[in-house]
């Protein structure tokens, strides 16, 4: 007597799939995986550390960052320049030229020139280099005039003017200064004594 098996729908039951056994990795394969993961993790950490070190982030008000100088601190035309020691710069307002920001380091050997009010000029205490109010070279062993920092003058009428690529002073043209933004991370080198 033959018996047939039928399902509810009238179809034969599905055949059972054979069970595939996955072998565990050998000790050698396991160690290869662990070493590979460890090396990848080490290289990832080293790469992240290198990027973090190579791309410094400067805060506002810190050397290498941007300083915002209020209008009350900006000198009047012809007055003694304003020194900002934390930013290593001087703000000078030269009559008939405008506002400029001078890097407070001598171009000779890196000493810090001081403003001498009796002589009306910057004088380097190390080797005697002398510079005018606008940073222009007068005499001494310095090879060129003082360098400048990129700056933007914001006026009370809402307009602003940025220093050009040559580092020329920003003319006021009768406008009133609201503030001066100085980027100490962008220095404009002076290529000549003029």
Protein Blocks (a to p, Z undefined) as FASTA:
>chain_A
ZZddddfkopacdddddddddddddfklmmmmmmmmmmmmmmmmmmmmmmmmmmccddeh
iahiacdddfklpccehiacdddfknopacdddehkbpcdddfbdfklopacdddfknop
acdfknopacdfkopafbdjbfbdcdddddddddfkopacdddfkopacdfklpacfbdc
ddfkbccddfbfZZ
